[in-house]
Amino acid sequence: PRNRLGMDTENNTFDHLDRTGRVTARAVLSPKIVTYAAVTAMLLGSWYIMLAMAAKSTPAAGGPVWLLPDFVSGFGLPAPLEQLLALCLTAVTPGSPDIGQFAALALMWFLMSVAMMLPSAAPLIRTYCEIADTAKAASKPVVHPLWLVAGYLFVWLAAAIAFAGTSWGSMLLEREDSPLSPFAVPFSAGALALAGLYQFSGLKEACLTKCRNPFATLFANWSDERLPIIVLGMRQGVWCLGCCWALMLVMFAVGVMNVFWMSLLAVFTVIEKTGGHAALSRIAGVLLLVWALAVILFSF
């Protein structure tokens, strides 16, 4: 007998298929391959959108946007994403917030979070996939790794909403007719200083320890039920947010859609989470504090 996927339910194989069919069928049913393909698609999609948005908003992106390759200027966006970009670049007006614009800012921050932070979750995802494939090979029940990824990304979606609110406030500060405009420079310097100081905090170190050792967390909280795995993904997302939320504040000083700094922070985050070198975090903290001081001094 065979199930609806054509699998021999008695022998748990696809031996009745030719070689190409067997390889394809096993790949489709492999938690590891499906998850890697989905995560790669999310990463490529988010980076494509952010590059296209940056290329179409060069004056607003800030920073060394000239480093973008020439071909990026030809990136196209579907009409809904063009509208998203337009909403993100629209000047914020005092008073009641525009829900559409706030939602656009939240979506933009979520795409940035996926592009910057999902690569640093690779050890967690890879470890879970290996455990899941082992369990599946032993015919044991296992929750698909994508539910773990969903829980992880849910935390960053919540963080994106918070960052969108901060973006809304910073855009109000940057308005020339705003009575709060004199605080724009202190806001940028404060964001850099806070990011620098957090590099020396014990909380950051504790969060890094959790992110660097995903196997212990997965092994201690393993479950064959969906909800506990989603919660596990959310828990790891909280640890990741605890590592990186302050670094995300740097984007307020360099330009929210600055893909150069997005790339730099994404690489730094991966190295910091996987390298285990405390000196690297301290050096980054010192540089951020010096940068904050320079912003204040040059503002005069």
Protein Blocks (a to p, Z undefined) as FASTA:
>chain_A
ZZfkopafklopaklpcfklmmmmmmmmmmklmmmmmmmmmmmmmmmmmmmmmmmmmmmn
gpjkklpcfklmmpccdfklmmmmmmmmpccdehjddfklmmmmmmmmmmmmmmmmmmmm
mmmmmmmmmmmmmmmmnopacddfklmmmmmmmmmmmmmmmmmmmmmmmmmmmpmklckl
mmmmmmmmmmmmmmmmmmmpmklmmmmmmmmmmmlmmmmmgcfbfklmmmmmmmmmmmmm
mmmmmmmmmmmmnopklmklmmmmmmmmmmmmmnopaklmmmmmmmmmmmmmmmmmmmZZ
